[in-house]
Amino acid sequence: MSAKLDHSLVDPTRVRIKRKQAAEILGFSTAELDRRRKNDPRCPDAYKENSEDPFAPVYFYLSDIYAY
């Protein structure tokens, strides 16, 4: 049995999403999102849980993606 998520209780300033999800929300390919991260200073900053691991997944705050 799965419970339904009450989206009104979700705080987008605390929710982190992966790079692929961020690109999908923005309507970009992941390559386009990467290009914009390099060339557009307004593009949201990415975060890694383990910054020392070069293969660690990249996350974005959902609120930053919505604002962009």
PDB file with one MODEL, atoms N, CA, C and O in Angstrom:
MODEL        1
ATOM      1  N   MET A   1       0.857  -1.169   0.000  1.00  0.00           N
ATOM      2  CA  MET A   1       0.000   0.000   0.000  1.00  0.00           C
ATOM      3  C   MET A   1       0.903   1.233   0.000  1.00  0.00           C
ATOM      4  O   MET A   1       1.799   1.358   0.834  1.00  0.00           O
ATOM      5  N   SER A   2       0.658   2.130  -0.936  1.00  0.00           N
ATOM      6  CA  SER A   2       1.487   3.340  -0.984  1.00  0.00           C
ATOM      7  C   SER A   2       0.686   4.548  -0.525  1.00  0.00           C
ATOM      8  O   SER A   2      -0.493   4.700  -0.845  1.00  0.00           O
ATOM      9  N   ALA A   3       1.353   5.392   0.226  1.00  0.00           N
ATOM     10  CA  ALA A   3       0.710   6.600   0.730  1.00  0.00           C
ATOM     11  C   ALA A   3       0.895   7.727  -0.288  1.00  0.00           C
ATOM     12  O   ALA A   3       1.927   7.800  -0.954  1.00  0.00           O
ATOM     13  N   LYS A   4      -0.071   8.573  -0.404  1.00  0.00           N
ATOM     14  CA  LYS A   4       0.025   9.724  -1.301  1.00  0.00           C
ATOM     15  C   LYS A   4       0.777  10.841  -0.608  1.00  0.00           C
ATOM     16  O   LYS A   4       0.609  11.076   0.588  1.00  0.00           O
ATOM     17  N   LEU A   5       1.607  11.524  -1.377  1.00  0.00           N
ATOM     18  CA  LEU A   5       2.383  12.638  -0.860  1.00  0.00           C
ATOM     19  C   LEU A   5       1.559  13.910  -0.930  1.00  0.00           C
ATOM     20  O   LEU A   5       1.009  14.241  -1.980  1.00  0.00           O
ATOM     21  N   ASP A   6       1.473  14.618   0.176  1.00  0.00           N
ATOM     22  CA  ASP A   6       0.790  15.907   0.207  1.00  0.00           C
ATOM     23  C   ASP A   6       1.793  16.970  -0.241  1.00  0.00           C
ATOM     24  O   ASP A   6       2.629  17.405   0.550  1.00  0.00           O
ATOM     25  N   HIS A   7       1.714  17.384  -1.495  1.00  0.00           N
ATOM     26  CA  HIS A   7       2.683  18.317  -2.062  1.00  0.00           C
ATOM     27  C   HIS A   7       2.663  19.689  -1.395  1.00  0.00           C
ATOM     28  O   HIS A   7       3.635  20.437  -1.501  1.00  0.00           O
ATOM     29  N   SER A   8       1.598  20.023  -0.725  1.00  0.00           N
ATOM     30  CA  SER A   8       1.563  21.313  -0.032  1.00  0.00           C
ATOM     31  C   SER A   8       2.495  21.318   1.177  1.00  0.00           C
ATOM     32  O   SER A   8       2.829  22.382   1.698  1.00  0.00           O
ATOM     33  N   LEU A   9       2.914  20.139   1.623  1.00  0.00           N
ATOM     34  CA  LEU A   9       3.816  20.039   2.765  1.00  0.00           C
ATOM     35  C   LEU A   9       5.287  19.962   2.350  1.00  0.00           C
ATOM     36  O   LEU A   9       6.173  19.931   3.204  1.00  0.00           O
ATOM     37  N   VAL A  10       5.547  19.931   1.043  1.00  0.00           N
ATOM     38  CA  VAL A  10       6.920  19.825   0.545  1.00  0.00           C
ATOM     39  C   VAL A  10       7.519  21.221   0.423  1.00  0.00           C
ATOM     40  O   VAL A  10       6.952  22.093  -0.236  1.00  0.00           O
ATOM     41  N   ASP A  11       8.661  21.423   1.059  1.00  0.00           N
ATOM     42  CA  ASP A  11       9.351  22.711   1.014  1.00  0.00           C
ATOM     43  C   ASP A  11      10.430  22.656  -0.077  1.00  0.00           C
ATOM     44  O   ASP A  11      11.444  21.985   0.115  1.00  0.00           O
ATOM     45  N   PRO A  12      10.241  23.347  -1.226  1.00  0.00           N
ATOM     46  CA  PRO A  12      11.204  23.256  -2.325  1.00  0.00           C
ATOM     47  C   PRO A  12      12.571  23.843  -1.997  1.00  0.00           C
ATOM     48  O   PRO A  12      13.529  23.614  -2.735  1.00  0.00           O
ATOM     49  N   THR A  13      12.678  24.593  -0.906  1.00  0.00           N
ATOM     50  CA  THR A  13      13.989  25.132  -0.541  1.00  0.00           C
ATOM     51  C   THR A  13      14.851  24.075   0.145  1.00  0.00           C
ATOM     52  O   THR A  13      16.049  24.277   0.344  1.00  0.00           O
ATOM     53  N   ARG A  14      14.240  22.952   0.504  1.00  0.00           N
ATOM     54  CA  ARG A  14      14.979  21.883   1.189  1.00  0.00           C
ATOM     55  C   ARG A  14      15.076  20.613   0.350  1.00  0.00           C
ATOM     56  O   ARG A  14      15.854  19.716   0.673  1.00  0.00           O
ATOM     57  N   VAL A  15      14.295  20.530  -0.718  1.00  0.00           N
ATOM     58  CA  VAL A  15      14.291  19.344  -1.568  1.00  0.00           C
ATOM     59  C   VAL A  15      15.430  19.437  -2.570  1.00  0.00           C
ATOM     60  O   VAL A  15      15.586  20.441  -3.265  1.00  0.00           O
ATOM     61  N   ARG A  16      16.235  18.358  -2.635  1.00  0.00           N
ATOM     62  CA  ARG A  16      17.312  18.306  -3.616  1.00  0.00           C
ATOM     63  C   ARG A  16      16.956  17.286  -4.687  1.00  0.00           C
ATOM     64  O   ARG A  16      16.395  16.229  -4.397  1.00  0.00           O
ATOM     65  N   ILE A  17      17.287  17.616  -5.917  1.00  0.00           N
ATOM     66  CA  ILE A  17      17.019  16.725  -7.038  1.00  0.00           C
ATOM     67  C   ILE A  17      18.312  16.497  -7.804  1.00  0.00           C
ATOM     68  O   ILE A  17      19.228  17.318  -7.752  1.00  0.00           O
ATOM     69  N   LYS A  18      18.380  15.396  -8.502  1.00  0.00           N
ATOM     70  CA  LYS A  18      19.569  15.067  -9.285  1.00  0.00           C
ATOM     71  C   LYS A  18      19.609  15.887 -10.576  1.00  0.00           C
ATOM     72  O   LYS A  18      18.617  16.484 -10.993  1.00  0.00           O
ATOM     73  N   ARG A  19      20.785  15.892 -11.184  1.00  0.00           N
ATOM     74  CA  ARG A  19      21.059  16.675 -12.392  1.00  0.00           C
ATOM     75  C   ARG A  19      20.064  16.339 -13.510  1.00  0.00           C
ATOM     76  O   ARG A  19      19.548  17.242 -14.169  1.00  0.00           O
ATOM     77  N   LYS A  20      19.797  15.068 -13.722  1.00  0.00           N
ATOM     78  CA  LYS A  20      18.883  14.662 -14.794  1.00  0.00           C
ATOM     79  C   LYS A  20      17.476  15.203 -14.545  1.00  0.00           C
ATOM     80  O   LYS A  20      16.811  15.664 -15.472  1.00  0.00           O
ATOM     81  N   GLN A  21      17.027  15.144 -13.297  1.00  0.00           N
ATOM     82  CA  GLN A  21      15.697  15.671 -12.965  1.00  0.00           C
ATOM     83  C   GLN A  21      15.655  17.183 -13.164  1.00  0.00           C
ATOM     84  O   GLN A  21      14.661  17.714 -13.659  1.00  0.00           O
ATOM     85  N   ALA A  22      16.725  17.879 -12.782  1.00  0.00           N
ATOM     86  CA  ALA A  22      16.777  19.333 -12.961  1.00  0.00           C
ATOM     87  C   ALA A  22      16.689  19.683 -14.440  1.00  0.00           C
ATOM     88  O   ALA A  22      15.970  20.605 -14.823  1.00  0.00           O
ATOM     89  N   ALA A  23      17.418  18.950 -15.263  1.00  0.00           N
ATOM     90  CA  ALA A  23      17.385  19.200 -16.708  1.00  0.00           C
ATOM     91  C   ALA A  23      15.983  18.961 -17.260  1.00  0.00           C
ATOM     92  O   ALA A  23      15.499  19.740 -18.081  1.00  0.00           O
ATOM     93  N   GLU A  24      15.332  17.894 -16.818  1.00  0.00           N
ATOM     94  CA  GLU A  24      13.970  17.590 -17.290  1.00  0.00           C
ATOM     95  C   GLU A  24      12.996  18.694 -16.906  1.00  0.00           C
ATOM     96  O   GLU A  24      12.170  19.101 -17.723  1.00  0.00           O
ATOM     97  N   ILE A  25      13.082  19.184 -15.674  1.00  0.00           N
ATOM     98  CA  ILE A  25      12.183  20.253 -15.230  1.00  0.00           C
ATOM     99  C   ILE A  25      12.377  21.507 -16.073  1.00  0.00           C
ATOM    100  O   ILE A  25      11.411  22.189 -16.414  1.00  0.00           O
ATOM    101  N   LEU A  26      13.628  21.808 -16.408  1.00  0.00           N
ATOM    102  CA  LEU A  26      13.936  23.002 -17.194  1.00  0.00           C
ATOM    103  C   LEU A  26      13.696  22.810 -18.691  1.00  0.00           C
ATOM    104  O   LEU A  26      13.698  23.778 -19.451  1.00  0.00           O
ATOM    105  N   GLY A  27      13.489  21.566 -19.112  1.00  0.00           N
ATOM    106  CA  GLY A  27      13.273  21.290 -20.528  1.00  0.00           C
ATOM    107  C   GLY A  27      14.570  21.250 -21.318  1.00  0.00           C
ATOM    108  O   GLY A  27      14.568  21.497 -22.524  1.00  0.00           O
ATOM    109  N   PHE A  28      15.677  20.944 -20.654  1.00  0.00           N
ATOM    110  CA  PHE A  28      16.996  20.869 -21.278  1.00  0.00           C
ATOM    111  C   PHE A  28      17.474  19.428 -21.289  1.00  0.00           C
ATOM    112  O   PHE A  28      16.977  18.579 -20.547  1.00  0.00           O
ATOM    113  N   SER A  29      18.454  19.174 -22.153  1.00  0.00           N
ATOM    114  CA  SER A  29      19.208  17.931 -22.030  1.00  0.00           C
ATOM    115  C   SER A  29      20.212  18.141 -20.900  1.00  0.00           C
ATOM    116  O   SER A  29      20.455  19.277 -20.493  1.00  0.00           O
ATOM    117  N   THR A  30      20.792  17.064 -20.394  1.00  0.00           N
ATOM    118  CA  THR A  30      21.802  17.220 -19.355  1.00  0.00           C
ATOM    119  C   THR A  30      23.025  17.951 -19.904  1.00  0.00           C
ATOM    120  O   THR A  30      23.689  18.689 -19.176  1.00  0.00           O
ATOM    121  N   ALA A  31      23.322  17.745 -21.190  1.00  0.00           N
ATOM    122  CA  ALA A  31      24.457  18.450 -21.801  1.00  0.00           C
ATOM    123  C   ALA A  31      24.196  19.953 -21.846  1.00  0.00           C
ATOM    124  O   ALA A  31      25.102  20.750 -21.600  1.00  0.00           O
ATOM    125  N   GLU A  32      22.958  20.343 -22.160  1.00  0.00           N
ATOM    126  CA  GLU A  32      22.611  21.771 -22.187  1.00  0.00           C
ATOM    127  C   GLU A  32      22.677  22.364 -20.782  1.00  0.00           C
ATOM    128  O   GLU A  32      23.140  23.491 -20.610  1.00  0.00           O
ATOM    129  N   LEU A  33      22.228  21.630 -19.795  1.00  0.00           N
ATOM    130  CA  LEU A  33      22.313  22.115 -18.417  1.00  0.00           C
ATOM    131  C   LEU A  33      23.778  22.310 -18.023  1.00  0.00           C
ATOM    132  O   LEU A  33      24.123  23.311 -17.395  1.00  0.00           O
ATOM    133  N   ASP A  34      24.629  21.369 -18.384  1.00  0.00           N
ATOM    134  CA  ASP A  34      26.066  21.496 -18.087  1.00  0.00           C
ATOM    135  C   ASP A  34      26.663  22.720 -18.778  1.00  0.00           C
ATOM    136  O   ASP A  34      27.457  23.444 -18.179  1.00  0.00           O
ATOM    137  N   ARG A  35      26.287  22.953 -20.032  1.00  0.00           N
ATOM    138  CA  ARG A  35      26.765  24.142 -20.766  1.00  0.00           C
ATOM    139  C   ARG A  35      26.337  25.416 -20.064  1.00  0.00           C
ATOM    140  O   ARG A  35      27.128  26.345 -19.902  1.00  0.00           O
ATOM    141  N   ARG A  36      25.097  25.452 -19.655  1.00  0.00           N
ATOM    142  CA  ARG A  36      24.593  26.654 -18.975  1.00  0.00           C
ATOM    143  C   ARG A  36      25.276  26.853 -17.622  1.00  0.00           C
ATOM    144  O   ARG A  36      25.516  27.989 -17.214  1.00  0.00           O
ATOM    145  N   ARG A  37      25.590  25.767 -16.927  1.00  0.00           N
ATOM    146  CA  ARG A  37      26.301  25.898 -15.644  1.00  0.00           C
ATOM    147  C   ARG A  37      27.666  26.535 -15.853  1.00  0.00           C
ATOM    148  O   ARG A  37      28.142  27.283 -15.000  1.00  0.00           O
ATOM    149  N   LYS A  38      28.296  26.243 -16.982  1.00  0.00           N
ATOM    150  CA  LYS A  38      29.616  26.817 -17.273  1.00  0.00           C
ATOM    151  C   LYS A  38      29.529  28.265 -17.755  1.00  0.00           C
ATOM    152  O   LYS A  38      30.371  29.092 -17.406  1.00  0.00           O
ATOM    153  N   ASN A  39      28.508  28.569 -18.558  1.00  0.00           N
ATOM    154  CA  ASN A  39      28.471  29.851 -19.270  1.00  0.00           C
ATOM    155  C   ASN A  39      27.479  30.873 -18.739  1.00  0.00           C
ATOM    156  O   ASN A  39      27.603  32.058 -19.049  1.00  0.00           O
ATOM    157  N   ASP A  40      26.514  30.456 -17.961  1.00  0.00           N
ATOM    158  CA  ASP A  40      25.466  31.365 -17.485  1.00  0.00           C
ATOM    159  C   ASP A  40      25.622  31.561 -15.973  1.00  0.00           C
ATOM    160  O   ASP A  40      25.360  30.637 -15.204  1.00  0.00           O
ATOM    161  N   PRO A  41      26.040  32.742 -15.545  1.00  0.00           N
ATOM    162  CA  PRO A  41      26.229  32.958 -14.102  1.00  0.00           C
ATOM    163  C   PRO A  41      24.922  32.875 -13.301  1.00  0.00           C
ATOM    164  O   PRO A  41      24.958  32.715 -12.081  1.00  0.00           O
ATOM    165  N   ARG A  42      23.778  32.983 -13.974  1.00  0.00           N
ATOM    166  CA  ARG A  42      22.495  32.884 -13.273  1.00  0.00           C
ATOM    167  C   ARG A  42      22.072  31.437 -13.027  1.00  0.00           C
ATOM    168  O   ARG A  42      21.168  31.180 -12.232  1.00  0.00           O
ATOM    169  N   CYS A  43      22.718  30.502 -13.704  1.00  0.00           N
ATOM    170  CA  CYS A  43      22.360  29.090 -13.571  1.00  0.00           C
ATOM    171  C   CYS A  43      22.621  28.633 -12.132  1.00  0.00           C
ATOM    172  O   CYS A  43      23.639  28.999 -11.545  1.00  0.00           O
ATOM    173  N   PRO A  44      21.723  27.850 -11.569  1.00  0.00           N
ATOM    174  CA  PRO A  44      21.873  27.424 -10.171  1.00  0.00           C
ATOM    175  C   PRO A  44      23.156  26.633  -9.924  1.00  0.00           C
ATOM    176  O   PRO A  44      23.652  25.923 -10.799  1.00  0.00           O
ATOM    177  N   ASP A  45      23.669  26.775  -8.725  1.00  0.00           N
ATOM    178  CA  ASP A  45      24.842  26.009  -8.301  1.00  0.00           C
ATOM    179  C   ASP A  45      24.434  24.573  -8.009  1.00  0.00           C
ATOM    180  O   ASP A  45      23.331  24.303  -7.535  1.00  0.00           O
ATOM    181  N   ALA A  46      25.343  23.673  -8.301  1.00  0.00           N
ATOM    182  CA  ALA A  46      25.136  22.260  -7.992  1.00  0.00           C
ATOM    183  C   ALA A  46      25.863  21.919  -6.704  1.00  0.00           C
ATOM    184  O   ALA A  46      26.805  22.604  -6.305  1.00  0.00           O
ATOM    185  N   TYR A  47      25.415  20.855  -6.063  1.00  0.00           N
ATOM    186  CA  TYR A  47      25.997  20.414  -4.798  1.00  0.00           C
ATOM    187  C   TYR A  47      26.277  18.919  -4.875  1.00  0.00           C
ATOM    188  O   TYR A  47      25.560  18.172  -5.541  1.00  0.00           O
ATOM    189  N   LYS A  48      27.322  18.500  -4.188  1.00  0.00           N
ATOM    190  CA  LYS A  48      27.626  17.079  -4.060  1.00  0.00           C
ATOM    191  C   LYS A  48      27.605  16.722  -2.580  1.00  0.00           C
ATOM    192  O   LYS A  48      28.042  17.506  -1.737  1.00  0.00           O
ATOM    193  N   GLU A  49      27.096  15.541  -2.271  1.00  0.00           N
ATOM    194  CA  GLU A  49      27.108  15.093  -0.875  1.00  0.00           C
ATOM    195  C   GLU A  49      28.535  14.817  -0.424  1.00  0.00           C
ATOM    196  O   GLU A  49      28.899  15.129   0.710  1.00  0.00           O
ATOM    197  N   ASN A  50      29.336  14.241  -1.292  1.00  0.00           N
ATOM    198  CA  ASN A  50      30.725  13.933  -0.975  1.00  0.00           C
ATOM    199  C   ASN A  50      31.585  14.660  -2.002  1.00  0.00           C
ATOM    200  O   ASN A  50      31.833  14.140  -3.090  1.00  0.00           O
ATOM    201  N   SER A  51      32.034  15.850  -1.662  1.00  0.00           N
ATOM    202  CA  SER A  51      32.746  16.690  -2.616  1.00  0.00           C
ATOM    203  C   SER A  51      34.113  16.132  -3.000  1.00  0.00           C
ATOM    204  O   SER A  51      34.690  16.566  -3.997  1.00  0.00           O
ATOM    205  N   GLU A  52      34.639  15.185  -2.238  1.00  0.00           N
ATOM    206  CA  GLU A  52      35.942  14.615  -2.558  1.00  0.00           C
ATOM    207  C   GLU A  52      35.850  13.486  -3.577  1.00  0.00           C
ATOM    208  O   GLU A  52      36.861  13.119  -4.177  1.00  0.00           O
ATOM    209  N   ASP A  53      34.686  12.940  -3.781  1.00  0.00           N
ATOM    210  CA  ASP A  53      34.494  11.863  -4.746  1.00  0.00           C
ATOM    211  C   ASP A  53      34.130  12.466  -6.096  1.00  0.00           C
ATOM    212  O   ASP A  53      33.061  13.062  -6.227  1.00  0.00           O
ATOM    213  N   PRO A  54      34.999  12.328  -7.115  1.00  0.00           N
ATOM    214  CA  PRO A  54      34.697  12.942  -8.417  1.00  0.00           C
ATOM    215  C   PRO A  54      33.486  12.319  -9.108  1.00  0.00           C
ATOM    216  O   PRO A  54      32.929  12.914 -10.030  1.00  0.00           O
ATOM    217  N   PHE A  55      33.072  11.132  -8.675  1.00  0.00           N
ATOM    218  CA  PHE A  55      31.927  10.466  -9.289  1.00  0.00           C
ATOM    219  C   PHE A  55      30.656  10.574  -8.452  1.00  0.00           C
ATOM    220  O   PHE A  55      29.662   9.911  -8.746  1.00  0.00           O
ATOM    221  N   ALA A  56      30.683  11.393  -7.428  1.00  0.00           N
ATOM    222  CA  ALA A  56      29.499  11.588  -6.586  1.00  0.00           C
ATOM    223  C   ALA A  56      28.402  12.271  -7.397  1.00  0.00           C
ATOM    224  O   ALA A  56      28.697  13.122  -8.237  1.00  0.00           O
ATOM    225  N   PRO A  57      27.149  11.912  -7.161  1.00  0.00           N
ATOM    226  CA  PRO A  57      26.057  12.544  -7.899  1.00  0.00           C
ATOM    227  C   PRO A  57      25.963  14.041  -7.596  1.00  0.00           C
ATOM    228  O   PRO A  57      26.288  14.499  -6.501  1.00  0.00           O
ATOM    229  N   VAL A  58      25.512  14.771  -8.592  1.00  0.00           N
ATOM    230  CA  VAL A  58      25.336  16.220  -8.484  1.00  0.00           C
ATOM    231  C   VAL A  58      23.867  16.495  -8.189  1.00  0.00           C
ATOM    232  O   VAL A  58      22.980  15.942  -8.838  1.00  0.00           O
ATOM    233  N   TYR A  59      23.618  17.355  -7.205  1.00  0.00           N
ATOM    234  CA  TYR A  59      22.262  17.713  -6.816  1.00  0.00           C
ATOM    235  C   TYR A  59      22.036  19.209  -6.959  1.00  0.00           C
ATOM    236  O   TYR A  59      22.978  20.001  -6.918  1.00  0.00           O
ATOM    237  N   PHE A  60      20.769  19.584  -7.127  1.00  0.00           N
ATOM    238  CA  PHE A  60      20.339  20.982  -7.153  1.00  0.00           C
ATOM    239  C   PHE A  60      19.190  21.124  -6.176  1.00  0.00           C
ATOM    240  O   PHE A  60      18.433  20.178  -5.958  1.00  0.00           O
ATOM    241  N   TYR A  61      19.056  22.294  -5.591  1.00  0.00           N
ATOM    242  CA  TYR A  61      17.881  22.573  -4.783  1.00  0.00           C
ATOM    243  C   TYR A  61      16.724  22.884  -5.724  1.00  0.00           C
ATOM    244  O   TYR A  61      16.863  23.677  -6.655  1.00  0.00           O
ATOM    245  N   LEU A  62      15.595  22.257  -5.473  1.00  0.00           N
ATOM    246  CA  LEU A  62      14.422  22.412  -6.327  1.00  0.00           C
ATOM    247  C   LEU A  62      14.022  23.888  -6.441  1.00  0.00           C
ATOM    248  O   LEU A  62      13.647  24.337  -7.525  1.00  0.00           O
ATOM    249  N   SER A  63      14.094  24.633  -5.366  1.00  0.00           N
ATOM    250  CA  SER A  63      13.711  26.049  -5.404  1.00  0.00           C
ATOM    251  C   SER A  63      14.617  26.841  -6.350  1.00  0.00           C
ATOM    252  O   SER A  63      14.153  27.766  -7.018  1.00  0.00           O
ATOM    253  N   ASP A  64      15.919  26.484  -6.414  1.00  0.00           N
ATOM    254  CA  ASP A  64      16.835  27.162  -7.342  1.00  0.00           C
ATOM    255  C   ASP A  64      16.459  26.862  -8.792  1.00  0.00           C
ATOM    256  O   ASP A  64      16.534  27.741  -9.651  1.00  0.00           O
ATOM    257  N   ILE A  65      16.060  25.636  -9.058  1.00  0.00           N
ATOM    258  CA  ILE A  65      15.655  25.267 -10.421  1.00  0.00           C
ATOM    259  C   ILE A  65      14.370  26.006 -10.794  1.00  0.00           C
ATOM    260  O   ILE A  65      14.241  26.508 -11.910  1.00  0.00           O
ATOM    261  N   TYR A  66      13.416  26.072  -9.853  1.00  0.00           N
ATOM    262  CA  TYR A  66      12.174  26.805 -10.136  1.00  0.00           C
ATOM    263  C   TYR A  66      12.467  28.288 -10.393  1.00  0.00           C
ATOM    264  O   TYR A  66      11.863  28.892 -11.280  1.00  0.00           O
ATOM    265  N   ALA A  67      13.374  28.868  -9.636  1.00  0.00           N
ATOM    266  CA  ALA A  67      13.686  30.294  -9.792  1.00  0.00           C
ATOM    267  C   ALA A  67      14.376  30.580 -11.111  1.00  0.00           C
ATOM    268  O   ALA A  67      14.195  31.647 -11.696  1.00  0.00           O
ATOM    269  N   TYR A  68      15.166  29.626 -11.579  1.00  0.00           N
ATOM    270  CA  TYR A  68      15.900  29.817 -12.822  1.00  0.00           C
ATOM    271  C   TYR A  68      14.954  29.768 -14.003  1.00  0.00           C
ATOM    272  O   TYR A  68      15.386  29.909 -15.147  1.00  0.00           O
TER     273      TYR A  68
ENDMDL
END
